[in-house]
Amino acid sequence: MLRKLAEVKSRGDVLLAVFAITAVSVVLAVGLAAWATADLDSANRFGAMAIAAKISALVALLMSYWMVDSIRGIVQLKESVERLARTDDLTGLDNRRAFLAGAAREISCAERRREALALLIVDLDYFKRVNDLHGHRVGDMVLVAVAEVLSRSVPDGVGVAGRLGGEEFAILLARHDEGMALCAAESIRAAIEAMRVSTPAGEIVMTASIGCAPILAGDSVNAALQNADEALYTAKRSGRNRVATCTRGSGGSDPRDRAERQRREPVPREPLKRSA
């Protein structure tokens, strides 16, 4: 019984459990009353069974008040654990695992519906320098601010944003062809550039490079990530703070992209602005 209660998945299951407890209690009480009054005449026997049913129903309902709170706690705990498992604890966006799982579902649905889909990878330019100069606390404030910009830039039902790790974010845009995705990416890039983050170290200004990849029929999540990643490093090599799109059929990632991923970014002279 306890194992079944632990498996409840919704508040509807709570009501079902309460109903089941009450019904079982009444049936057992009536059966016990019938057995105990087997030697009585039918009138007295029926009266005893009726009293037993009322008492058992009352007891079951009283127990249900306590059971509802217990089961509701189990439901809320399950929901909290599931939410934590799919959420990045710093930014509140989907974490990498949840984002990729959701992206796989969206790609499958879009392919069935023959709808356009695009993936963006957003990488903050020279973010490491923020952590090096001002510490991770300030870096975390910048990441939270960027996540808020991405959340505002992606309306519900149109796309979903997630944090892939570090200073890298991803956005899946539903019903967006390549042209629409590039426009959305440019809007996001401009919003990040216009962002001003007030921190104990002063006002921080960031820019971002964005790789855009349209998702075609037959593309997997990994293929879409690779295409967007190639576009991202094209934007990096072209000077950063810009949007680039992938060239399909390029035959794999450029060795220069892999080299750039493995090495540290150079430190620029003036990538940040701070208030006096």
FIPA-474667 format. One record per residue (C-alpha): x, y, z; residue in one letter. Coordinates in steps of 0.5 Angstrom, whole numbers, padded with zeros to 4 digits, always signed. Each point is the difference from the previous one (the first is absolute). Last residue first. Example, Ala and Ser with C-alpha at 12.3 -4.5 7.8 and 13.67 -1.06 7.14 Angstrom:
2
+0027-0002+0014S/-0002-0007+0002A/
// end
This chain:
276
+0067+0110-0024A/-0004-0005-0004S/+0003-0006-0003R/+0000-0002-0008K/+0003-0006-0002L/+0004-0003-0006P/+0005+0005+0001E/+0007-0003-0002R/-0002-0007-0002P/+0002-0006+0003V/+0001-0006-0004P/-0005-0006+0000E/+0003-0006+0003R/+0001-0006-0004R/-0004-0006-0001Q/-0006+0003-0004R/+0005+0004-0004E/+0003-0006-0003A/-0006-0004-0001R/-0003+0006-0004D/+0007+0000-0004R/-0001-0007-0002P/-0006+0002-0003D/-0006-0004+0001S/-0003-0005-0004G/-0001-0001-0008G/-0003+0007-0001S/-0006-0003-0003G/-0004+0006+0003R/+0003+0006+0001T/-0001+0003+0007C/-0003+0007+0002T/+0004+0005+0003A/-0002+0006+0005V/+0004+0005+0003R/+0004+0002+0006N/+0006-0003-0001R/+0005+0002-0006G/-0001-0005-0005S/+0004-0006+0003R/-0005+0000+0006K/-0006+0001-0005A/+0003-0006-0004T/+0000-0004+0007Y/-0007+0001+0001L/-0002-0002-0007A/+0004-0007+0001E/-0003-0001+0007D/-0007+0001-0004A/+0001-0005-0004N/+0003-0005+0005Q/-0006+0001+0005L/-0005-0001-0006A/+0004-0007-0002A/+0000-0002+0008N/-0008+0002+0000V/-0001-0004-0006S/-0001+0002-0007D/-0005-0004-0004G/-0004+0006-0003A/+0004+0006+0001L/+0002+0004+0006I/+0002+0007-0002P/+0006+0002+0004A/+0002+0007+0003C/+0007+0001+0004G/+0000+0006+0004I/+0005+0004+0003S/-0001+0004+0006A/+0002+0007+0003T/+0000+0002+0007M/+0000+0007+0004V/+0001+0000+0008I/-0001+0006+0004E/+0004+0000+0006G/+0004-0005+0004A/-0006-0001+0005P/-0004-0002-0006T/-0005+0004-0004S/-0001-0004-0007V/-0002+0005-0006R/-0003-0004-0006M/+0001+0004-0007A/+0004-0006-0002E/-0004-0005+0002I/-0006+0003-0003A/+0004+0001-0007A/+0002-0007+0000R/-0007-0003+0002I/-0003+0005-0006S/+0005-0003-0005E/-0002-0007+0002A/-0007+0001-0001A/+0001+0003-0007C/+0005-0006-0001L/-0006-0005+0002A/-0005+0004-0005M/+0005-0001-0006G/+0002-0007+0002E/-0007-0003+0001D/-0004+0001+0007H/-0006-0004+0002R/+0003-0002+0006A/+0006+0004+0003L/+0005-0004+0004L/+0005+0004+0004I/+0007-0002+0003A/+0004+0003+0005F/+0008+0000+0001E/+0003+0004+0006E/+0001-0006+0004G/-0004-0006-0002G/-0006-0001-0005L/-0005+0005+0003R/-0006-0001-0003G/-0005+0004-0004A/-0007-0002-0003V/-0004+0002-0006G/-0006+0003-0003V/-0005-0003+0005G/+0002+0005+0006D/+0003+0006-0003P/+0008+0000-0001V/+0003+0006+0001S/-0002+0001+0007R/+0003-0006+0002S/+0007+0001-0004L/+0000+0007+0004V/-0001-0003+0006E/+0005-0005-0001A/+0005+0005-0002V/-0001+0004+0007A/+0001-0007+0004V/+0006-0001-0004L/+0003+0007+0002V/-0002-0001+0007M/+0004-0007+0000D/+0006+0004-0003G/+0000+0005+0006V/-0001-0006+0005R/+0006-0003-0004H/+0005+0005+0001G/+0001+0007-0002H/+0007-0001-0005L/+0000-0007-0001D/-0007-0001+0000N/-0002+0006-0005V/+0006-0003-0004R/-0003-0006-0001K/-0006+0003-0004F/+0004+0002-0006Y/-0006+0000-0004D/-0006-0003+0002L/-0002-0006-0004D/-0007-0001-0003V/-0002-0006-0003I/-0006+0000-0005L/-0004-0006-0002L/-0005+0001-0006A/-0007-0003-0002L/-0005+0000-0006A/-0006-0004+0001E/-0001-0007-0004R/-0005-0002+0005R/+0003-0007+0001R/+0007+0004+0000E/-0002+0005+0005A/-0002-0005+0005C/+0006-0004-0001S/+0004+0006+0001I/-0004+0003+0006E/+0001-0007+0003R/+0008+0000-0001A/+0000+0007+0002A/-0003-0001+0007G/+0005-0006+0001A/+0005+0005-0002L/-0002+0005+0005F/-0002-0004+0006A/+0008-0003+0000R/+0003+0007-0001R/-0004+0003+0005N/-0007+0004-0001D/+0001+0007+0002L/-0001+0002+0007G/+0007+0004+0000T/+0004-0003+0005L/-0003-0006+0002D/-0001-0003-0007D/-0007-0003+0000T/-0001-0007-0003R/+0001-0004+0007A/-0002+0005+0004L/-0007+0000-0003R/+0000-0007+0001E/+0002+0000+0007V/-0005+0006+0001S/-0006-0004-0003E/+0002-0007+0004K/+0000+0004+0006L/-0007+0004-0001Q/-0003-0007-0002V/+0003-0003+0007I/-0003+0006+0004G/-0007-0001-0004R/+0000-0007+0003I/+0002+0002+0007S/-0005+0006+0000D/-0006-0005-0003V/+0002-0005+0004M/-0002+0004+0007W/-0006+0002-0003Y/-0002-0007-0003S/+0001-0002+0007M/-0006+0004+0002L/-0004-0003-0006L/+0002-0007+0002A/-0003+0001+0007V/-0006+0003-0002L/-0001-0005-0006A/+0001-0006+0005S/-0005+0003+0005I/-0005+0001-0005K/+0001-0007-0003A/+0000-0003+0007A/-0007+0003+0002I/-0003-0003-0007A/+0003-0007+0002M/-0003+0000+0007A/-0007+0003-0003G/+0000-0006-0005F/+0002-0005+0005R/-0006+0003+0004N/-0005-0001-0005A/+0003-0007-0003S/+0000-0003+0007D/+0006-0001+0004L/+0005-0006-0001D/+0004+0002-0005A/+0001+0007+0003T/+0008+0000+0001A/+0001-0003-0008W/-0005+0006-0002A/+0004+0005+0004A/+0007-0002-0003L/-0003+0000-0007G/-0003+0007+0001V/+0007+0002+0003A/+0004-0003-0005L/-0004+0003-0006V/+0000+0007+0004V/+0007+0000+0001S/+0001-0002-0008V/-0004+0006-0002A/+0003+0005+0004T/+0007-0002-0002I/-0001+0000-0007A/-0004+0007+0000F/+0006+0003+0004V/+0005-0004-0005A/-0004+0003-0006L/+0000+0007+0003L/+0008+0000+0000V/+0001-0003-0007D/-0004+0006-0002G/+0006+0004+0003R/+0005-0003-0005S/+0005-0006+0000K/-0001-0004+0006V/+0005-0006+0000E/+0001+0001+0008A/-0007-0001+0001L/+0001-0007-0004K/+0006-0002+0005R/-0003+0002+0006L/-0006-0005-0002M/
// end
